[in-house]
Amino acid sequence: MAKIPTVAIIGRPNTGKSTLFNKIIGRRKAIVTDTPGTTRDQVAGQVQGQDLDYLLIDTGGMGGGTEDRALEDDVHEQSKLALEHADVIVFTINSREELTGSDFEIVDILRKSTKSHVPILMVLTKCDDPSTIDSLLPQYYQLGITDHIIPISAPHRIGLEELEETIEEQLKKLNFERVEEVENELPRIAVIGKPNVGKSSLINAFMSETQRSKSPLLVSDIPGTTRDAVDTIIRYHDQDYIFTDTAGIKRRKDTKGDIEVYAYFRSIKELEYCDIAVLILDATQPLSKQDKRVAGMAVEEGKGLIILVNKIDLVDTEERQMRMAEITHQLQFAKCAPVLPVSAETKEGLLKIFDLIEMTQRNRVRRVPTNELIDWYKRAVYGQPMGTLAKSKMITQAEEVPPTFVVFVKDPKNVQVSQLRYLDNNIRKTFAFEGTPIRWITKKG
């Protein structure tokens, strides 16, 4: 299969990179605020262009912008790694401000580090009135790094069409072509959970050494390090999986400031967008109401669900057994989810997750033939106190994702929750539905 080209957006903080990224991608994936340094990890999304597709990367701002120097250094290094692997570079400059030392620093990096065949497109952002840009163009040309200078206003879509056409034009000059769509899309795995339970560490542990050297996820003891949802493709036994490392989901009252609120909502959106949610719990901490809430969200959304109990190497055998029993007892509503003790540090149990993902993905799209379903139903309700359900002669599967079954009864109001729970338990024993929620609908008929 042909390689999908990569286009990296770089620039100093607060030059409109994330706004531009969101407009091109078509959905709000990167955080946009007036706070410099909001985007910390690389955020990627696939763009379906007119003539070819490409992977667009929104990098963290180069040149600082926050007081956390250690973390800013990591962000800067990740942006440089993105540059090394980009096929086209989109360099953003805020046209409303004078060129800064950080702008010149990035220009110097582009001169020294960019491969000669890689095109650089200079994008002058926040140009709400393009007619005013003519007097400013000479200073940008004098930088001497590109002849492609495009003024834009992303919120008003001014100049966006020209930019998108130029990106595709430059990629075609590099002999890239549209990749034929494959019949089966890659499974999307959203890694969710409270802040600081080890989500980024787990994905880093799944990566190959080559991946970690090119694009490691930021890992810190500071809760909230991951603010953007970050896509990473992991290959295991010739199968690719898209893992999305989400910002930690906190209770709404615990989110402080606009950035954490946006991170909260984006984590929710990524949960809606994924195929399977992997909920990370901390083995050293008791199960919290928030853990249960996050698991409940995955079940309500009808997603495949796998529970990983991370940091299991930090607890003794007795505490391990106690924690596993606690999870089984308190997450009764999510009993479809397999529970796997793991350690991102020692890699204990990690590879087992791929078997669970394959099983869950297979089960969540399973369709039971109607004749087999009716035969199962007759056996399931025979001799049981099922009330109006026992008299039903018709059941069908309405949906595959999640598996949804409709039972036709004389009066749906007389159906008890405990009776549906019995059907749920029974069908799981007969047809493998581990890892996926099941929905039941009763209709009059």
CORMORA-V599769 format. One record per helix or strand of 3 or more residues. SS is the DSSP state (A for helix, B for strand). FROM is the first residue (numbers start at 1). TO is the last residue. If there is no record, write none. Layout:
SS | FROM | TO
SS | FROM | TO
//
This chain:
B | 5 | 10
A | 17 | 25
B | 43 | 48
B | 53 | 58
A | 69 | 84
B | 88 | 94
A | 101 | 113
B | 119 | 125
A | 130 | 133
A | 137 | 141
B | 149 | 151
A | 154 | 156
A | 160 | 173
B | 187 | 192
A | 199 | 206
A | 209 | 215
B | 230 | 236
B | 239 | 245
A | 252 | 254
A | 257 | 273
B | 276 | 282
A | 289 | 300
B | 304 | 310
A | 312 | 314
A | 317 | 330
A | 332 | 334
B | 338 | 341
A | 352 | 364
A | 370 | 381
A | 387 | 391
B | 394 | 399
B | 404 | 409
A | 412 | 414
A | 417 | 430
B | 439 | 444
//
